[in-house]
């Protein structure tokens, strides 16, 4: 029995030490909407492109995993989606992300300036190999949120920087 206890301790101690590394102190990325524009308009509908600047103040990169977001036009939800940013936030830097919202033509929309609201969360992986395993297992899924309101002219391809 003593060999089993020693074996269990030998397994548990490194796992405990590694799990502390998975919870290493970090600052969550900050997100801000820096632009919105009609990216495409067809008979099938339109696509609104939201530009999000993600800022990382940590001295290490943060791999981004999932953006979940919802878009409202004139207080009516018109889009809800999930997108993989397919990027890592470089250390001590800012990365621009694009979140599209495809709105089918079957959704009645005004043909002029409307109020929009976008809100969502962006999940990322903390530094360390164990952190990625814990993220993939759904045990530790750090995220940061964003929300922004403004106006956009749906009449054509326009850009509303900072809206």
C-alpha positions in Angstrom: 0.0 0.0 0.0 2.8 2.5 0.7 4.0 2.2 -2.9 0.5 3.1 -4.2 0.4 6.2 -1.9 3.9 7.3 -3.1 2.8 6.7 -6.7 -0.4 8.8 -6.3 1.6 11.6 -4.7 4.1 11.5 -7.6 1.2 12.0 -10.0 -0.8 14.5 -8.0 2.1 16.9 -7.1 3.1 17.7 -10.7 -0.5 18.1 -11.7 -1.2 20.5 -8.9 1.9 22.5 -9.8 1.0 22.6 -13.4 -2.6 23.6 -12.7 -1.3 26.6 -10.8 0.5 27.6 -13.9 -2.7 27.4 -15.9 -4.1 30.0 -13.5 -1.1 32.3 -14.0 -1.9 36.0 -13.4 -2.9 37.8 -16.6 -5.0 40.7 -17.7 -7.9 40.0 -20.0 -7.8 41.6 -23.4 -9.7 44.8 -23.8 -12.1 45.0 -26.8 -13.4 48.1 -28.5 -15.5 48.5 -31.7 -13.5 50.9 -33.9 -15.6 50.8 -37.1 -18.7 49.4 -38.7 -19.6 49.4 -42.4 -21.9 47.7 -44.9 -19.5 45.3 -46.5 -21.8 43.7 -49.0 -25.4 44.1 -50.3 -27.0 41.6 -52.7 -30.5 40.5 -53.5 -30.0 37.8 -50.8 -29.3 40.4 -48.1 -26.5 42.4 -46.6 -23.4 41.9 -44.6 -22.3 44.4 -41.9 -18.7 44.2 -40.9 -17.8 45.2 -37.3 -14.1 46.1 -36.7 -13.0 45.2 -33.2 -9.6 46.2 -31.8 -8.4 43.7 -29.2 -5.6 44.9 -27.0 -3.3 42.7 -25.0 -1.2 44.3 -22.3 0.4 41.0 -21.2 4.0 40.1 -21.9 2.8 36.9 -23.6 0.5 36.2 -26.5 -3.1 35.1 -26.0 -4.6 32.6 -28.5 -8.1 33.6 -29.3 -10.7 30.8 -29.6 -14.3 32.0 -30.1 -16.3 35.2 -30.6 -20.0 34.9 -29.7 -22.0 38.0 -30.6 -25.4 39.4 -31.3 -26.4 42.4 -33.4 -29.5 44.5 -33.1 -30.8 47.1 -35.5 -33.3 49.6 -34.1 -33.7 47.4 -31.0 -34.5 44.3 -33.0 -32.1 41.3 -32.9 -31.1 40.6 -36.5 -28.1 38.4 -36.1 -26.5 36.0 -33.6 -23.4 34.1 -34.4 -20.2 32.4 -33.4 -16.9 32.9 -35.2 -13.3 31.8 -34.7 -11.0 34.7 -34.9 -8.2 32.4 -36.1 -5.6 34.6 -34.4 -3.5 35.1 -31.4 -3.2 38.5 -29.7 0.5 39.4 -29.9 2.1 40.3 -26.6 1.9 44.0 -25.7 -0.1 44.8 -28.9 -3.4 45.3 -30.6 -5.0 43.1 -33.2 -7.9 44.1 -35.5 -10.7 41.5 -35.7 -13.6 41.6 -38.2 -17.0 40.2 -37.1 -19.5 39.9 -39.9 -23.2 40.0 -39.5 -25.1 38.5 -42.4 -28.7 39.7 -42.5 -31.0 37.9 -45.0 -33.2 40.0 -47.3 -36.3 38.4 -45.6 -35.6 40.6 -42.6 -37.3 43.9 -43.2 -34.9 46.8 -42.8 -35.1 50.5 -43.3 -33.1 51.9 -46.2 -31.4 54.7 -44.2 -29.6 55.4 -41.0 -30.4 53.0 -38.1 -29.2 52.5 -34.6 -27.2 49.4 -34.1 -25.9 47.5 -31.0 -23.4 44.7 -30.9 -22.5 42.8 -27.8 -20.6 39.6 -27.2 -17.8 37.7 -25.7 -14.4 36.6 -26.9 -12.8 33.5 -25.3 -9.1 33.0 -25.2 -6.5 30.6 -23.7 -4.3 31.6 -20.8 -0.6 30.9 -21.1 0.6 27.3 -20.5 0.1 23.9 -22.0 -2.2 22.8 -19.3 -4.4 25.9 -19.8 -5.1 24.8 -23.3 -6.0 21.3 -22.2 -8.3 22.7 -19.5 -9.9 25.0 -22.1 -10.5 22.2 -24.6 -12.1 20.2 -21.8 -14.4 23.1 -21.0 -13.0 23.4 -17.4 -11.4 26.8 -17.7 -12.7 29.1 -20.5 -11.6 32.7 -19.8 -13.4 35.3 -21.8 -13.9 39.1 -22.1 -16.9 40.9 -23.2 -17.7 43.9 -25.4 -20.7 46.1 -26.2 -21.1 49.1 -28.5 -23.9 51.2 -29.9 -23.9 53.6 -32.8 -25.6 54.4 -36.1 -25.0 53.1 -39.6 -26.4 54.1 -43.0 -27.8 50.9 -44.6 -28.2 52.7 -48.0 -24.8 51.7 -49.2 -21.2 50.8 -48.5 -20.2 53.4 -45.9 -17.8 53.3 -43.0 -18.7 54.7 -39.6 -15.4 54.8 -37.8 -15.9 54.9 -34.0 -19.7 55.1 -34.6 
